[in-house]
């Protein structure tokens, strides 16, 4: 994608793009993007999620399906994203644990919706503290 095209994006979805590198993704991350979906792109890992957290201040919705993303990736998100990031979907992030999920919920303070599926390192039942559970319900 050319720089001009990327600068006008407000929504980006990449699925099965195994040739896309983290540097290639970074080149497309412009502050205008409010919705980002990354699925089955084998080169997407913790550093790419860190770039998302740092370069997309207006991100409202983030869907991620990445086998090699760890709890460290979710650590890049901070309360400064809490005013915009409302929807977070995590699927097949096999390296994420309960600890990472709880940390992202606490960090974002008020996500309206968070969903996670096929998370093999998570315990069968993730027990959220009472107040956090109701934040997830919106």
C-alpha positions as a Markdown table, in Angstrom:
| # | Residue | x | y | z |
|---|---|---|---|---|
| 1 | Unk | 0.0 | 0.0 | 0.0 |
| 2 | Unk | 1.2 | 3.4 | -0.8 |
| 3 | Unk | 1.7 | 6.1 | 1.9 |
| 4 | Unk | -1.1 | 8.2 | 0.4 |
| 5 | Unk | -3.6 | 5.3 | 0.5 |
| 6 | Unk | -2.6 | 4.3 | 4.1 |
| 7 | Unk | -3.0 | 7.9 | 5.4 |
| 8 | Unk | -6.7 | 7.9 | 4.4 |
| 9 | Unk | -7.6 | 4.6 | 6.1 |
| 10 | Unk | -10.0 | 4.5 | 9.0 |
| 11 | Unk | -10.6 | 0.8 | 9.0 |
| 12 | Unk | -8.0 | -1.9 | 8.3 |
| 13 | Unk | -8.5 | -5.7 | 8.1 |
| 14 | Unk | -5.7 | -8.1 | 7.3 |
| 15 | Unk | -6.4 | -11.9 | 7.2 |
| 16 | Unk | -4.1 | -14.6 | 6.1 |
| 17 | Unk | -1.4 | -12.1 | 5.0 |
| 18 | Unk | 1.6 | -14.2 | 5.8 |
| 19 | Unk | 4.0 | -12.0 | 3.8 |
| 20 | Unk | 3.1 | -8.9 | 5.8 |
| 21 | Unk | 5.9 | -8.1 | 8.2 |
| 22 | Unk | 5.6 | -6.1 | 11.4 |
| 23 | Unk | 7.4 | -3.2 | 9.6 |
| 24 | Unk | 4.8 | -3.4 | 6.8 |
| 25 | Unk | 2.0 | -3.3 | 9.3 |
| 26 | Unk | 3.6 | -0.3 | 11.1 |
| 27 | Unk | 3.7 | 1.6 | 7.8 |
| 28 | Unk | -0.1 | 1.3 | 7.5 |
| 29 | Unk | -0.9 | 2.3 | 11.1 |
| 30 | Unk | -2.1 | 5.9 | 10.9 |
| 31 | Unk | -3.8 | 7.8 | 13.7 |
| 32 | Unk | -7.1 | 7.9 | 11.8 |
| 33 | Unk | -7.7 | 4.2 | 12.1 |
| 34 | Unk | -10.6 | 3.4 | 14.4 |
| 35 | Unk | -11.1 | -0.3 | 13.6 |
| 36 | Unk | -8.4 | -2.9 | 13.1 |
| 37 | Unk | -8.7 | -6.6 | 12.5 |
| 38 | Unk | -5.6 | -8.8 | 12.3 |
| 39 | Unk | -6.1 | -12.5 | 11.7 |
| 40 | Unk | -3.8 | -15.4 | 10.8 |
| 41 | Unk | -0.9 | -13.2 | 9.8 |
| 42 | Unk | 2.1 | -15.3 | 11.0 |
| 43 | Unk | 4.5 | -12.4 | 11.4 |
| 44 | Unk | 2.2 | -10.5 | 13.8 |
| 45 | Unk | 3.5 | -10.8 | 17.4 |
| 46 | Unk | 4.0 | -8.7 | 20.5 |
| 47 | Unk | 5.8 | -5.8 | 18.9 |
| 48 | Unk | 3.1 | -5.3 | 16.3 |
| 49 | Unk | 0.5 | -5.1 | 19.1 |
| 50 | Unk | 2.7 | -2.6 | 20.8 |
| 51 | Unk | 2.7 | -0.5 | 17.7 |
| 52 | Unk | -1.1 | -0.7 | 17.6 |
| 53 | Unk | -1.3 | 0.5 | 21.2 |
| 54 | Unk | 1.2 | 3.4 | 20.5 |
| 55 | Unk | 0.2 | 4.5 | 17.0 |
| 56 | Unk | -3.6 | 4.3 | 17.0 |
| 57 | Unk | -4.9 | 6.7 | 19.7 |
| 58 | Unk | -8.5 | 6.7 | 18.2 |
| 59 | Unk | -8.8 | 2.9 | 18.0 |
| 60 | Unk | -12.3 | 1.9 | 18.9 |
| 61 | Unk | -12.4 | -1.7 | 17.9 |
| 62 | Unk | -9.5 | -4.2 | 17.8 |
| 63 | Unk | -9.8 | -7.8 | 16.8 |
| 64 | Unk | -6.8 | -10.0 | 17.0 |
| 65 | Unk | -6.2 | -13.6 | 16.1 |
| 66 | Unk | -2.4 | -14.3 | 16.5 |
| 67 | Unk | -0.9 | -17.5 | 17.8 |
| 68 | Unk | 2.3 | -16.0 | 19.1 |
| 69 | Unk | 1.0 | -12.9 | 21.0 |
| 70 | Unk | 1.9 | -13.1 | 24.7 |
| 71 | Unk | 0.7 | -11.3 | 27.8 |
| 72 | Unk | 3.5 | -8.8 | 27.2 |
| 73 | Unk | 1.7 | -7.6 | 24.1 |
| 74 | Unk | -1.4 | -6.6 | 26.1 |
| 75 | Unk | 0.9 | -4.8 | 28.5 |
| 76 | Unk | 1.5 | -2.1 | 25.9 |
| 77 | Unk | -2.1 | -0.9 | 26.3 |
| 78 | Unk | -2.5 | 1.8 | 29.0 |
| 79 | Unk | -5.3 | 3.9 | 30.5 |
| 80 | Unk | -4.8 | 6.5 | 27.7 |
| 81 | Unk | -6.5 | 4.0 | 25.3 |
| 82 | Unk | -9.5 | 3.7 | 27.7 |
| 83 | Unk | -11.3 | 6.7 | 26.3 |
| 84 | Unk | -11.4 | 5.2 | 22.8 |
| 85 | Unk | -10.9 | 1.4 | 22.8 |
| 86 | Unk | -14.4 | -0.1 | 23.5 |
| 87 | Unk | -14.4 | -3.4 | 21.7 |
| 88 | Unk | -11.6 | -6.0 | 22.1 |
| 89 | Unk | -11.8 | -9.4 | 20.5 |
| 90 | Unk | -9.0 | -12.0 | 21.1 |
| 91 | Unk | -9.1 | -15.4 | 19.3 |
| 92 | Unk | -6.6 | -18.2 | 19.2 |
| 93 | Unk | -4.0 | -16.1 | 21.0 |
| 94 | Unk | -2.6 | -19.3 | 22.4 |
| 95 | Unk | 0.2 | -17.7 | 24.5 |
| 96 | Unk | -2.2 | -15.4 | 26.5 |
| 97 | Unk | -2.9 | -16.3 | 30.1 |
| 98 | Unk | -5.6 | -15.3 | 32.6 |
| 99 | Unk | -3.1 | -12.8 | 34.0 |
| 100 | Unk | -2.8 | -11.0 | 30.6 |
| 101 | Unk | -6.6 | -10.8 | 30.2 |
| 102 | Unk | -7.1 | -9.4 | 33.7 |
| 103 | Unk | -4.4 | -6.8 | 33.2 |
| 104 | Unk | -5.9 | -5.5 | 29.9 |
| 105 | Unk | -9.3 | -5.2 | 31.6 |
| 106 | Unk | -7.8 | -3.3 | 34.5 |
| 107 | Unk | -5.7 | -1.1 | 32.2 |
| 108 | Unk | -8.5 | -0.1 | 29.9 |
| 109 | Unk | -10.8 | 0.6 | 32.8 |
| 110 | Unk | -14.0 | 0.7 | 30.8 |
| 111 | Unk | -14.1 | -1.6 | 27.8 |
| 112 | Unk | -17.7 | -2.1 | 26.7 |
| 113 | Unk | -17.0 | -5.5 | 25.2 |
| 114 | Unk | -14.2 | -8.0 | 25.4 |
| 115 | Unk | -14.3 | -11.5 | 24.0 |
| 116 | Unk | -11.8 | -14.2 | 23.9 |
| 117 | Unk | -11.9 | -17.7 | 22.3 |
| 118 | Unk | -9.6 | -20.7 | 22.0 |
| 119 | Unk | -7.1 | -19.5 | 24.5 |
| 120 | Unk | -5.2 | -22.6 | 25.4 |
| 121 | Unk | -3.1 | -21.3 | 28.3 |
| 122 | Unk | -6.0 | -19.8 | 30.1 |
| 123 | Unk | -7.6 | -21.7 | 33.0 |
| 124 | Unk | -11.0 | -23.1 | 32.2 |
| 125 | Unk | -12.8 | -20.5 | 34.3 |
| 126 | Unk | -11.5 | -17.0 | 34.4 |
| 127 | Unk | -12.8 | -15.4 | 37.6 |
| 128 | Unk | -13.1 | -11.6 | 37.4 |
| 129 | Unk | -13.5 | -9.6 | 40.5 |
| 130 | Unk | -17.2 | -8.4 | 40.8 |
| 131 | Unk | -16.6 | -4.9 | 39.6 |
| 132 | Unk | -14.5 | -5.9 | 36.6 |
| 133 | Unk | -17.2 | -8.4 | 35.5 |
| 134 | Unk | -19.8 | -5.7 | 35.3 |
| 135 | Unk | -17.5 | -3.5 | 33.4 |
| 136 | Unk | -17.3 | -6.2 | 30.8 |
| 137 | Unk | -21.0 | -6.4 | 30.5 |
| 138 | Unk | -21.2 | -2.7 | 29.7 |
